[in-house]
Amino acid sequence: MPYPSPTLADLIQQAEADIASRLGLDALIRGGSLAVLARVAAAMAHGAHGHVSYATEQLFPSTAAGEYLARHAELWGVTRRAAAPATGTVRFAGNDGTLIPAGTILKRVDGWPYATDADGTIAAGIADIAVTALDPGEQSDAAAAMVLTLESPIAGVDSSSTVQAPGLEGGEDQEDDEELRARVRARVSDPPQGGTVADYEAWALEVSGITRAWCLPAYLGGGTVGVAIVQDDESPITPPPSKVDEVQAYIDARRPVTAAVTVFAPTLEPVALELSVTPDTAAVQAAVAAELADLLAAEAVPGGTLFLSRVRAAISRAAGELDNSVTLPAADVVASPGAILTLGTVTFS
């Protein structure tokens, strides 16, 4: 059984009792020097107990945190996914023939910095140049039509530039502890075996931004493998072609040489629901919608089936729900090949 760390109050009481006993006193004078020393000693002991408790948690991947969890992960060949910067294209305007050098700094209205990836020259009044965020993270994404401003003026170039469609995308935060812990657990329970289903899914999840992956054996016939991927932290969750290509290259470098692998973004098929709940309050409706979203995120697989019984069970798990009736769907819903089911419109009647 775990060792119960004493509370600060228990340690103070113990220290006061020990001092009084060794000096032959019935009790220490409240506010006296001996009572103060007892509290100081108890505080130091309490800090030591806390440090030992923290150090003990770092001994196991299931409770370790931060750099200690990362060390456990490295022992299993799992590396924390690094933060990634957003990339995209920005349109400059100015005088024809004006050079915009690589490394030119632009800033968003909130000060987030970006830099041009290569030299560009104004032609026909404009120049579209690729840029990359200097600070990585999900917040480095920027919507199309957003205005960026030159940090230092360039003669012959407008100070304001415009983000081109589809925007600056691909910014990702560093993988957090819970995501890393889940991958360590998966690595321990499903060790690499030279190209199993678990191997392909684990390889895809090692790429920054990929949150779910599915391996589809014999996807295009014998000797072929399909790997479907999504990014739940982006909208839509289907990755862009650049991310699909990145995962494809990553898996190609690790797959068995005899396997023909196709990485793809699955088609999304929203499932509309019509239902009634008791009590029919805004809070219960919100809780039901959250449970249904969690159900689809946890159980949706390419070509998979959403069982009506699982829908009813998810609704029943919602906080405050006492009873429910589902009108739509009227039966189990089956996704098309290569597609996954997502939560569509939820109508309460």
N, C-alpha and C positions, 0 to 999 in steps of 0.2 A: 504494500500500500504506500502511497506517496507520503513524504514527510510533511507534516503540517507546520508551516512557518508561523511562529508566534507573532501576535500583533504587537505594535509599539506599546500599547497599554499593558499587555502582559509582561513585556520585558522591563518596563519601568517598575511594575509591582515586584517582579523577581529581583531586580537590582536593589531596590530599597530593602526588601526582606533579607537579602544576603548581607548587605552592609550592617543592618541593625543586628542581625544574628551574630556576626563576627565581632561586633563591638559590645555585645551584651546589652543592647538597648531594646526597649519594647517597640519603639517606632521612631522614625526620623522626624525631626521638627520640620513642618511644612515651610518651605521657603528657605530653610537652612542650607549651609554649604554642602552637607552630606547628601541632602535631597537633590540639590542641583547636580552634584557629581553622578548620582544614580541615574538621573535623566540623560545626562551626556553619554554615559556608558551604554544606556539602553538604546539611544538613538544610533550610536555607532554599531551596536550589535544588530539593530534592525536593518541598517544599510547593508551589512555583511550578508544577512539572510536574504535580502532582496537580490543582491548580486549573485549569490549561489543559485537562487531560484531561476534568475535570468540565464545564467550560464548553463544550467541543466536543460532548459528549453532548447538551447542551441545545439544540443547533442543529437537531436533527431530531426529529420526533414519535416516531419509532421507538425513540429512546433517552432522550428528555427525561423529566423526572420532576417531580411536584409542581406548583408554580405555573408553571414553564416549559412543561410539557405543557399546562396549562390555557390558556396564552397561544396556543400553536399551535392548540389546539382552537377558540378563539374566532375565529381568523382564518378558519376553515372554517365558522363559524356553529354550532359544537358547544359546548354549555355543560355543565360538570360537574354531574351531578345532586346536589342538596343533600340533606343528611340530613333525614329527616322524623320528626315525633313520633307516638307511638301515641295513638290516640283510642278512646273507648268510653264506657260508662255505669257510674256508681257509685251504689249504693243507700245512702242515709243513713237513720237511724232516730232518732226523737225525739218531741218534743211537737208536737201539731198546731198549725199556724199559725206555727211558728218559721221565720224566713227564713234561708236559706243564700245569701249574696251571691255574685255572680260574682267569680271570682278567688280564691275560697277555696282555700288550699293544703293538699294532702294529701301524705303521704309513704309510700313503700313501706318495708318493714322494713330495706332496705339504704340508705334515705335518698333514693331517686330521687323527684323532686318532680312533682306533677301539680296542675292548677288547674281549677276548675269553669268551664265556658264561659258560663253564664248563671245568673241568680238562680233559686232553687228554694225551694219552701215545703213543709214537712212536712204531709202530709194522710193520714189513716188510719194514722198512725204511721210513714210512710215517704216518701221523695222520691228519685226516680231522676233523676240529673242527669248531663249529658254533661261529660266531662273531657278534657283534653289534656295530654300530658306537657310539662313546661317545658324539659326537655333532650331533643333529638331523638336518634334512633339506634335500632338494632335492639333494644338492651337495654331500651328503654322499654316494650316489650310486657309485658303482665301477664296471667296466666291468669285465667279466670273463678273466682270464689269467693276470690280473693286479698284479703287485708285491707289497707286503707289507713287511715292515722291522720291526724287533723287536726293541722296544725302548731300552730295556736292554737285553744284551746277556744271553742266557741260555746254559750252558755247554751241549754239545751233540746235539744241535739243530741248523740247518742252520739259519743264520740271516734273510734270505729272505724266504717268503712264497708266495703262489700263490692263487689268488681268483678262486674258482671253479664255473663252470657253474650252473645256468644261470647268476651269478654275485651277487654282493651285491645290493639288491633291496629294495624298499619300503620306501626310504627316502622321506619325504614330508616337505615342508615349512609350517609355520604357516598360517592359513587361513587369507587372506587379507581382507581389509575393504569391498570391493565391493562384494566379495563372501558372507561374513557374512551379509551384508545389504540385499542381495537378499534373503537369508534364513529367515531373520526377516520379510521381506515383505510377503514371502510365508506363514509364520506362522501366521501373522496378517490376511491375506486374506483367509487362509484355516486353521482355528483352529482345533486341534485334535478332532476327533469324534469317537474314539474307534476302529479304523481300516478301515478308508476310503482309497481310492487310494492315496490321498495327504499324509495321515499318513505314509504309507509304503515308499513312495518316500522320505519324509522328514527324516525318520529314517535312510534310506540308506545314505543320504547326510550328516548325522551327523558323519559318519565314515571318518577318515582322508584319503584323497586321492581320494574319490569318488566325481566326478564332475557332473555326470548325472545318473539318475535312472528312471526306468519305472515300474509301477505296472501293472500286468496282471491278472485281476480277472479270477477265474475258470481256471487257467493255466493248471491244470491236472484233471479238473472235479470239481464238486460241492464241496465247502468247501476248495478249494485250492487256493493259491495265488502265482504268480510268480513275482519275482523282478529281473529285469535285471540291471546291473551296468556297468559303464565304468570309466576309469581314463584318462581324456584327457591330463593330464600332463605327461603321460608315453607313451612309444612306445614299443609294441603296446598298444592301449588303453584298450584292454581286460585285466581285472585284473587277477593275478595269483591265483591258488587255495587257497593259504593262506589268501589272501584278501577277497575272496569269503566266506571262512569260518568265517572270522572276522565279515563281515557284517551279515552273517546268525546268528551268536551267538548274535549279537547286536539286531537284529530284534526279534529273538526268546524271548528275555528277555522283550519285550514290546508289542508283538502282542496279539490279543485276543486268549484265550486258545483253542478256537474251530477251529482256522485257521491253515491249514497245509501249511507252507510257504517254497518255494524253491527259493533260491538266486542263480543266475547264471550269467556268463559272456556271452553276446550274440555273435553269430558268426558275423564276419565282411564280408560284401559283397561289394567290391569296384565297383563303377559305372564308366565305361570308357566313356569319352566324346570326340566327334570330332566336331569342330565348326570353324567358321571363324569370324573375327571381323574387324571392320573399325573404326579407322586406325589400321593397323596390326603392332603395335610396341611392343617392349619388355615391356614397361611400362604398356600398356593397357593389354597385356597378363597376366602380373603378377597381375594386379588389378582384372581381371576376375577370375583368379584361386583363389585369396583370397576370393572373393565374393561367389564362388561356395563352397569353404571349409566352410565358415560361414553358408551357406544355409544348408548343410548337418548336421553340428553340431547343428544347431538350430531346425531343423524339423525332423531329422531321429528318428524313433521309431521302436521298434521290430515289424517286420511284416508290417511295414508302407509302404506308397507309395510316391515316388518322382514324383511329377507332372511336366510334361514337361513345362507347363506354368510358374511354379515357377523357373525352370532353366533359361528360357529366361528372366524372370524378374530380376533374380540375375545378369545375364550378363549385362543387361541394366543399372544396378546400378553402374557398375564399372566406376571409374574415367577415363574420356577421351574417353569412348566408344560412338560411334555414331550409329553404326548399327551392326547386328550380324545375323548369320545363324547357326542353330544347325542341324548337320547331324546325330549324334549319342548321346544319344538314340533317336530313331524315335518315341517312344511313352512313356507313363508313365512307371516307373520302380517300381515293387512291390517286397519288401523283403520277403525272406522265413520266415516261423514262427520261432520266436526265434532269428532272425538275424536283424542287422541294416545295412543300406546302408552307405557307406563311399565314399569319393572322390577317384576315381581311376586315371588312366592316362588321362590327358587333352591334346588332340592333336589339334593344330591350323593349318588350311589349307588355 
